[in-house]
Amino acid sequence: MKISNSIFIFSKIISLTAIIVTGCFIVTNPIWAAGPSEQNPQSATQGFEATVLGTPPTQAATIAIPTNGQTFTNIPITVSGLCQTGLLIKIFANNVFVGAEQCANSTYSLQVDLFSGTNDLVARDYDNLDQQGPDSNTVSVNFNDAQFAQFGTRVTLSSDYARQGVNPGSLLTWPLILSGGTGPYAVSVDWGDSSSSTLKSVAFTGVVNVTHTYNQAGVYNIVAKATDANGTSAYLQLVGVANGKINGNLSSTNSTTSSGKTIILWQPMLIAVPIILAAFWLGRRHELYVIRRTIEASRQ
């Protein structure tokens, strides 16, 4: 009977060990990255999934165009430079967000608006987890706004979002912040996918929601423009992402990389299944042993 109890206890220990081993692998062994707004897994398979944050970008983007000391009388202007492929590049003027683009082939180039007077331009790179890298070099330029001097104020566009993602076929809603200038305003948005631009007439400043549906996966440059009653204009470039599939069960956006790590973990199951089967076999042996002893005792 002592041998039977020992077998029973041993089988329980093996089962508990299998559960602990499986749990440890789930926590400590993630090896693949995935960005936000993605659905994993997308097939009918099942598995364990774990996520761990990676390190923020360590290499700063650069601003090559424009150069220090340039003066502009028209907007938007082109800002371009070098960057790490797949990262989101946000441009700031006087520490205010003025435009964004996804880095491709180690370069970026986008149109941005300027404030009247001096503008200190800085590029900042962000990964798919919105972790910020180092600041670029600072480039100071000047904007002589004749329209501003004539009308006393000019219209501006901004947004709390530099990049948003959505599944193809789903509606993307983007809130734009309209301020300054004189109403009414004409707002247009080119979504970057060769579709017709969104056109809206807006009477007052404030939040303006624009919507669009992407039909195909990809990363798209969105250009928003607002024009007021005096003819002054504001520009804002953003990044729209229509999610797509890569490598079978994993989904990702085009031309993007990621720093977090996610994987469907099958390794723990390969280890745990033999241990669980062994525990079941030992438990079954114990059960048969108890039944046999009970039958023998009843015959005596």
C-alpha positions as a LaTeX table, in Angstrom:
\begin{tabular}{lrrr}
\hline
Residue & $x$ (\AA) & $y$ (\AA) & $z$ (\AA) \\
\hline
Met1 & 0.00 & 0.00 & 0.00 \\
Lys2 & 2.94 & 2.30 & 0.66 \\
Ile3 & 4.19 & 1.64 & $-2.86$ \\
Ser4 & 0.75 & 2.51 & $-4.24$ \\
Asn5 & 0.64 & 5.80 & $-2.34$ \\
Ser6 & 4.13 & 6.63 & $-3.54$ \\
Ile7 & 3.12 & 6.08 & $-7.16$ \\
Phe8 & 0.03 & 8.24 & $-6.67$ \\
Ile9 & 2.00 & 11.09 & $-5.08$ \\
Phe10 & 4.71 & 10.85 & $-7.74$ \\
Ser11 & 2.13 & 11.11 & $-10.53$ \\
Lys12 & 0.68 & 14.26 & $-8.94$ \\
Ile13 & 4.15 & 15.81 & $-8.66$ \\
Ile14 & 4.80 & 15.16 & $-12.37$ \\
Ser15 & 1.48 & 16.76 & $-13.34$ \\
Leu16 & 2.23 & 19.84 & $-11.24$ \\
Thr17 & 5.71 & 20.07 & $-12.75$ \\
Ala18 & 4.23 & 19.98 & $-16.26$ \\
Ile19 & 1.94 & 22.90 & $-15.44$ \\
Ile20 & 4.79 & 24.95 & $-13.92$ \\
Val21 & 7.10 & 24.27 & $-16.90$ \\
Thr22 & 4.40 & 25.36 & $-19.35$ \\
Gly23 & 3.78 & 28.58 & $-17.41$ \\
Cys24 & 7.48 & 29.41 & $-17.27$ \\
Phe25 & 7.84 & 29.09 & $-21.03$ \\
Ile26 & 4.87 & 31.39 & $-21.59$ \\
Val27 & 6.47 & 34.15 & $-19.50$ \\
Thr28 & 10.12 & 33.85 & $-20.48$ \\
Asn29 & 10.30 & 32.74 & $-24.08$ \\
Pro30 & 8.66 & 35.32 & $-26.41$ \\
Ile31 & 10.69 & 35.66 & $-29.61$ \\
Trp32 & 8.69 & 37.58 & $-32.23$ \\
Ala33 & 7.49 & 41.15 & $-32.46$ \\
Ala34 & 4.14 & 42.58 & $-33.46$ \\
Gly35 & 2.85 & 46.17 & $-33.65$ \\
Pro36 & $-0.33$ & 47.70 & $-32.36$ \\
Ser37 & $-3.77$ & 47.38 & $-33.96$ \\
Glu38 & $-2.98$ & 43.83 & $-35.12$ \\
Gln39 & $-4.86$ & 40.57 & $-34.59$ \\
Asn40 & $-2.85$ & 37.44 & $-33.77$ \\
Pro41 & $-3.32$ & 34.60 & $-34.46$ \\
Gln42 & $-5.52$ & 34.97 & $-37.56$ \\
Ser43 & $-5.91$ & 31.25 & $-38.40$ \\
Ala44 & $-8.02$ & 28.65 & $-36.60$ \\
Thr45 & $-5.01$ & 27.30 & $-34.67$ \\
Gln46 & $-4.64$ & 27.73 & $-30.94$ \\
Gly47 & $-1.60$ & 28.33 & $-28.78$ \\
Phe48 & $-0.09$ & 30.39 & $-26.02$ \\
Glu49 & 0.82 & 34.04 & $-26.64$ \\
Ala50 & 3.21 & 36.27 & $-24.70$ \\
Thr51 & 4.34 & 39.88 & $-25.15$ \\
Val52 & 7.37 & 41.73 & $-23.83$ \\
Leu53 & 8.31 & 45.34 & $-24.53$ \\
Gly54 & 11.50 & 45.96 & $-26.46$ \\
Thr55 & 13.94 & 48.83 & $-26.12$ \\
Pro56 & 13.09 & 52.23 & $-27.66$ \\
Pro57 & 14.88 & 53.33 & $-30.86$ \\
Thr58 & 18.49 & 54.28 & $-30.15$ \\
Gln59 & 19.46 & 55.94 & $-33.44$ \\
Ala60 & 18.24 & 59.48 & $-34.01$ \\
Ala61 & 16.75 & 60.58 & $-37.31$ \\
Thr62 & 18.37 & 63.54 & $-39.09$ \\
Ile63 & 17.10 & 66.67 & $-40.82$ \\
Ala64 & 19.03 & 67.33 & $-44.04$ \\
Ile65 & 16.47 & 69.64 & $-45.69$ \\
Pro66 & 15.93 & 72.52 & $-44.93$ \\
Thr67 & 19.16 & 73.93 & $-43.55$ \\
Asn68 & 19.79 & 76.34 & $-40.69$ \\
Gly69 & 18.95 & 79.96 & $-41.38$ \\
Gln70 & 16.69 & 79.51 & $-44.42$ \\
Thr71 & 13.77 & 81.92 & $-44.82$ \\
Phe72 & 10.45 & 80.95 & $-46.41$ \\
Thr73 & 7.53 & 83.02 & $-47.64$ \\
Asn74 & 5.27 & 80.14 & $-48.73$ \\
Ile75 & 4.04 & 76.98 & $-47.05$ \\
Pro76 & 4.12 & 74.04 & $-46.82$ \\
Ile77 & 7.85 & 73.36 & $-46.93$ \\
Thr78 & 9.65 & 70.06 & $-47.44$ \\
Val79 & 11.44 & 68.43 & $-44.50$ \\
Ser80 & 13.54 & 65.37 & $-45.28$ \\
Gly81 & 16.42 & 63.37 & $-43.87$ \\
Leu82 & 17.72 & 59.95 & $-42.86$ \\
Cys83 & 15.98 & 57.53 & $-40.50$ \\
Gln84 & 15.62 & 53.88 & $-39.51$ \\
Thr85 & 13.32 & 52.01 & $-41.89$ \\
Gly86 & 9.93 & 51.14 & $-40.38$ \\
Leu87 & 9.90 & 53.81 & $-37.67$ \\
Leu88 & 7.37 & 56.62 & $-37.54$ \\
Ile89 & 8.97 & 60.04 & $-37.99$ \\
Lys90 & 7.24 & 62.99 & $-36.33$ \\
Ile91 & 8.30 & 66.56 & $-37.10$ \\
Phe92 & 7.96 & 69.25 & $-34.45$ \\
Ala93 & 8.17 & 73.02 & $-34.95$ \\
Asn94 & 8.83 & 74.91 & $-31.70$ \\
Asn95 & 7.98 & 71.61 & $-29.96$ \\
Val96 & 4.51 & 71.48 & $-31.61$ \\
Phe97 & 3.64 & 68.45 & $-33.78$ \\
Val98 & 3.36 & 69.53 & $-37.45$ \\
Gly99 & 3.50 & 66.30 & $-39.48$ \\
Ala100 & 4.50 & 62.64 & $-39.68$ \\
Glu101 & 5.64 & 60.01 & $-42.16$ \\
Gln102 & 6.70 & 56.37 & $-42.03$ \\
Cys103 & 10.41 & 55.88 & $-42.74$ \\
Ala104 & 11.02 & 53.80 & $-45.88$ \\
Asn105 & 14.37 & 52.85 & $-47.41$ \\
Ser106 & 16.16 & 54.75 & $-44.63$ \\
Thr107 & 14.73 & 58.12 & $-45.69$ \\
Tyr108 & 11.69 & 60.30 & $-45.11$ \\
Ser109 & 10.32 & 63.40 & $-46.82$ \\
Leu110 & 7.11 & 65.27 & $-46.00$ \\
Gln111 & 5.40 & 68.63 & $-46.28$ \\
Val112 & 4.94 & 70.62 & $-43.06$ \\
Asp113 & 3.37 & 73.91 & $-42.00$ \\
Leu114 & 5.30 & 76.64 & $-40.19$ \\
Phe115 & 4.53 & 79.28 & $-37.62$ \\
Ser116 & 5.12 & 82.93 & $-38.37$ \\
Gly117 & 8.63 & 83.95 & $-37.36$ \\
Thr118 & 11.30 & 81.51 & $-36.14$ \\
Asn119 & 10.69 & 77.76 & $-36.28$ \\
Asp120 & 13.00 & 75.29 & $-34.53$ \\
Leu121 & 12.49 & 71.99 & $-36.38$ \\
Val122 & 13.19 & 68.62 & $-34.74$ \\
Ala123 & 12.55 & 65.08 & $-36.02$ \\
Arg124 & 11.71 & 62.30 & $-33.54$ \\
Asp125 & 11.37 & 58.61 & $-34.36$ \\
Tyr126 & 8.87 & 56.22 & $-32.75$ \\
Asp127 & 8.46 & 52.44 & $-32.94$ \\
Asn128 & 5.17 & 50.54 & $-33.19$ \\
Leu129 & 4.79 & 50.69 & $-29.40$ \\
Asp130 & 5.08 & 54.50 & $-29.57$ \\
Gln131 & 8.43 & 54.43 & $-27.79$ \\
Gln132 & 10.42 & 57.54 & $-28.67$ \\
Gly133 & 14.01 & 57.60 & $-29.87$ \\
Pro134 & 16.53 & 60.43 & $-29.52$ \\
Asp135 & 15.90 & 63.89 & $-31.00$ \\
Ser136 & 17.47 & 64.77 & $-34.33$ \\
Asn137 & 19.63 & 67.80 & $-34.96$ \\
Thr138 & 17.69 & 71.07 & $-34.55$ \\
Val139 & 17.23 & 73.20 & $-37.68$ \\
Ser140 & 16.07 & 76.82 & $-37.25$ \\
Val141 & 14.22 & 78.46 & $-40.16$ \\
Asn142 & 12.12 & 81.60 & $-40.57$ \\
Phe143 & 8.69 & 82.09 & $-42.08$ \\
Asn144 & 7.65 & 85.58 & $-43.25$ \\
Asp145 & 3.86 & 85.27 & $-43.44$ \\
Ala146 & 2.47 & 88.18 & $-45.48$ \\
Gln147 & $-1.07$ & 86.83 & $-45.13$ \\
Phe148 & $-0.74$ & 86.74 & $-41.37$ \\
Ala149 & 0.34 & 90.36 & $-41.31$ \\
Gln150 & $-2.59$ & 91.29 & $-43.56$ \\
Phe151 & $-5.37$ & 89.44 & $-41.73$ \\
Gly152 & $-3.96$ & 89.30 & $-38.21$ \\
Thr153 & $-4.42$ & 85.57 & $-37.76$ \\
Arg154 & $-4.03$ & 82.43 & $-39.85$ \\
Val155 & $-5.67$ & 79.04 & $-39.77$ \\
Thr156 & $-3.83$ & 76.04 & $-38.28$ \\
Leu157 & $-4.40$ & 72.27 & $-38.32$ \\
Ser158 & $-3.22$ & 69.76 & $-35.73$ \\
Ser159 & $-4.15$ & 66.36 & $-34.35$ \\
Asp160 & $-3.61$ & 64.26 & $-31.25$ \\
Tyr161 & $-2.77$ & 61.33 & $-33.55$ \\
Ala162 & 0.22 & 61.13 & $-35.87$ \\
Arg163 & $-0.59$ & 57.56 & $-36.91$ \\
Gln164 & $-3.73$ & 55.41 & $-36.70$ \\
Gly165 & $-4.43$ & 51.86 & $-37.83$ \\
Val166 & $-7.55$ & 50.00 & $-38.94$ \\
Asn167 & $-8.38$ & 46.71 & $-40.64$ \\
Pro168 & $-9.15$ & 46.95 & $-44.37$ \\
Gly169 & $-12.87$ & 47.43 & $-44.89$ \\
Ser170 & $-13.34$ & 49.06 & $-41.48$ \\
Leu171 & $-14.06$ & 52.75 & $-40.97$ \\
Leu172 & $-11.17$ & 54.93 & $-39.84$ \\
Thr173 & $-12.17$ & 58.09 & $-37.95$ \\
Trp174 & $-9.56$ & 60.83 & $-37.57$ \\
Pro175 & $-10.14$ & 63.90 & $-35.38$ \\
Leu176 & $-8.45$ & 67.04 & $-36.71$ \\
Ile177 & $-8.11$ & 70.18 & $-34.61$ \\
Leu178 & $-8.93$ & 73.36 & $-36.51$ \\
Ser179 & $-8.00$ & 76.73 & $-35.03$ \\
Gly180 & $-7.28$ & 80.35 & $-36.01$ \\
Gly181 & $-8.29$ & 82.07 & $-39.21$ \\
Thr182 & $-11.75$ & 83.29 & $-40.17$ \\
Gly183 & $-14.71$ & 80.99 & $-40.86$ \\
Pro184 & $-16.19$ & 79.38 & $-42.76$ \\
Tyr185 & $-13.48$ & 76.84 & $-43.58$ \\
Ala186 & $-12.95$ & 74.30 & $-46.35$ \\
Val187 & $-11.25$ & 71.11 & $-45.14$ \\
Ser188 & $-9.91$ & 68.52 & $-47.59$ \\
Val189 & $-8.15$ & 65.22 & $-46.85$ \\
Asp190 & $-6.16$ & 63.17 & $-49.36$ \\
Trp191 & $-5.99$ & 59.64 & $-47.89$ \\
Gly192 & $-3.04$ & 58.52 & $-50.01$ \\
Asp193 & $-4.75$ & 55.53 & $-51.66$ \\
Ser194 & $-5.81$ & 57.15 & $-54.97$ \\
Ser195 & $-9.40$ & 57.47 & $-53.76$ \\
Ser196 & $-11.38$ & 60.71 & $-53.92$ \\
Ser197 & $-10.44$ & 63.29 & $-51.29$ \\
Thr198 & $-12.75$ & 63.98 & $-48.39$ \\
Leu199 & $-14.21$ & 67.49 & $-48.60$ \\
Lys200 & $-15.97$ & 69.24 & $-45.71$ \\
Ser201 & $-17.31$ & 72.72 & $-45.09$ \\
Val202 & $-16.85$ & 73.79 & $-41.48$ \\
Ala203 & $-18.38$ & 76.90 & $-39.94$ \\
Phe204 & $-16.38$ & 77.11 & $-36.71$ \\
Thr205 & $-13.04$ & 76.11 & $-35.25$ \\
Gly206 & $-12.72$ & 73.03 & $-33.05$ \\
Val207 & $-12.49$ & 69.27 & $-33.62$ \\
Val208 & $-13.36$ & 68.13 & $-37.15$ \\
Asn209 & $-13.85$ & 64.35 & $-37.58$ \\
Val210 & $-13.00$ & 62.95 & $-41.01$ \\
Thr211 & $-13.55$ & 59.30 & $-41.96$ \\
His212 & $-12.27$ & 56.88 & $-44.57$ \\
Thr213 & $-12.21$ & 53.15 & $-45.40$ \\
Tyr214 & $-9.07$ & 51.52 & $-46.82$ \\
Asn215 & $-9.66$ & 48.54 & $-49.10$ \\
Gln216 & $-6.12$ & 47.18 & $-49.14$ \\
Ala217 & $-3.42$ & 46.70 & $-46.53$ \\
Gly218 & $-0.64$ & 49.27 & $-46.54$ \\
Val219 & 0.87 & 52.39 & $-45.03$ \\
Tyr220 & $-0.56$ & 55.60 & $-46.48$ \\
Asn221 & 0.53 & 59.24 & $-46.35$ \\
Ile222 & $-2.49$ & 61.38 & $-45.45$ \\
Val223 & $-2.44$ & 65.09 & $-46.31$ \\
Ala224 & $-5.04$ & 67.35 & $-44.68$ \\
Lys225 & $-5.56$ & 70.96 & $-45.76$ \\
Ala226 & $-7.76$ & 73.69 & $-44.30$ \\
Thr227 & $-8.49$ & 77.02 & $-45.99$ \\
Asp228 & $-10.31$ & 79.88 & $-44.29$ \\
Ala229 & $-12.51$ & 82.66 & $-45.69$ \\
Asn230 & $-9.46$ & 84.91 & $-46.22$ \\
Gly231 & $-7.64$ & 82.31 & $-48.31$ \\
Thr232 & $-4.99$ & 81.42 & $-45.70$ \\
Ser233 & $-4.22$ & 77.71 & $-45.61$ \\
Ala234 & $-2.85$ & 75.15 & $-43.18$ \\
Tyr235 & $-1.40$ & 71.70 & $-43.90$ \\
Leu236 & $-0.90$ & 68.54 & $-41.88$ \\
Gln237 & 0.60 & 65.22 & $-43.05$ \\
Leu238 & $-0.27$ & 62.04 & $-41.12$ \\
Val239 & 0.19 & 58.27 & $-41.44$ \\
Gly240 & $-2.73$ & 55.88 & $-41.98$ \\
Val241 & $-2.20$ & 52.13 & $-41.58$ \\
Ala242 & $-4.43$ & 49.43 & $-43.05$ \\
Asn243 & $-3.41$ & 46.22 & $-41.30$ \\
Gly244 & $-2.29$ & 43.20 & $-43.32$ \\
Lys245 & $-0.93$ & 39.67 & $-43.01$ \\
Ile246 & 2.67 & 38.47 & $-43.07$ \\
Asn247 & 4.23 & 35.05 & $-42.42$ \\
Gly248 & 0.97 & 33.12 & $-42.30$ \\
Asn249 & $-0.55$ & 33.59 & $-38.87$ \\
Leu250 & 1.18 & 36.87 & $-37.96$ \\
Ser251 & $-0.20$ & 40.18 & $-39.18$ \\
Ser252 & 1.72 & 43.38 & $-39.70$ \\
Thr253 & 1.59 & 46.67 & $-41.53$ \\
Asn254 & 3.58 & 47.24 & $-44.70$ \\
Ser255 & 7.12 & 48.58 & $-44.28$ \\
Thr256 & 7.05 & 48.41 & $-40.51$ \\
Thr257 & 9.18 & 46.80 & $-37.84$ \\
Ser258 & 8.43 & 46.30 & $-34.19$ \\
Ser259 & 10.15 & 46.18 & $-30.84$ \\
Gly260 & 7.71 & 44.24 & $-28.70$ \\
Lys261 & 7.82 & 40.44 & $-28.96$ \\
Thr262 & 4.93 & 38.08 & $-29.52$ \\
Ile263 & 4.83 & 34.39 & $-30.49$ \\
Ile264 & 2.45 & 31.48 & $-30.52$ \\
Leu265 & 4.38 & 29.22 & $-28.16$ \\
Trp266 & 4.26 & 25.52 & $-29.06$ \\
Gln267 & 7.55 & 24.56 & $-27.33$ \\
Pro268 & 5.96 & 24.23 & $-23.86$ \\
Met269 & 3.35 & 21.84 & $-25.22$ \\
Leu270 & 6.04 & 19.62 & $-26.77$ \\
Ile271 & 7.63 & 19.28 & $-23.33$ \\
Ala272 & 4.48 & 19.14 & $-21.24$ \\
Val273 & 2.49 & 16.58 & $-23.26$ \\
Pro274 & 4.85 & 13.59 & $-22.64$ \\
Ile275 & 5.02 & 14.48 & $-18.94$ \\
Ile276 & 1.23 & 14.70 & $-18.67$ \\
Leu277 & 0.84 & 11.32 & $-20.45$ \\
Ala278 & 3.33 & 9.75 & $-18.06$ \\
Ala279 & 1.43 & 11.15 & $-15.09$ \\
Phe280 & $-1.85$ & 9.83 & $-16.51$ \\
Trp281 & $-0.33$ & 6.35 & $-17.00$ \\
Leu282 & 0.99 & 6.25 & $-13.44$ \\
Gly283 & $-2.35$ & 7.46 & $-12.09$ \\
Arg284 & $-4.14$ & 4.76 & $-14.09$ \\
Arg285 & $-1.79$ & 2.11 & $-12.68$ \\
His286 & $-2.58$ & 3.34 & $-9.18$ \\
Glu287 & $-6.32$ & 3.17 & $-9.85$ \\
Leu288 & $-6.13$ & $-0.43$ & $-11.15$ \\
Tyr289 & $-3.99$ & $-1.43$ & $-8.20$ \\
Val290 & $-6.54$ & $-0.05$ & $-5.73$ \\
Ile291 & $-9.42$ & $-1.82$ & $-7.54$ \\
Arg292 & $-7.56$ & $-5.14$ & $-7.57$ \\
Arg293 & $-6.73$ & $-4.92$ & $-3.85$ \\
Thr294 & $-10.36$ & $-4.09$ & $-3.09$ \\
Ile295 & $-11.61$ & $-7.13$ & $-5.04$ \\
Glu296 & $-9.09$ & $-9.43$ & $-3.33$ \\
Ala297 & $-10.09$ & $-8.12$ & 0.10 \\
Ser298 & $-13.80$ & $-8.73$ & $-0.64$ \\
Arg299 & $-13.10$ & $-12.37$ & $-1.54$ \\
Gln300 & $-11.34$ & $-13.11$ & 1.72 \\
\hline
\end{tabular}
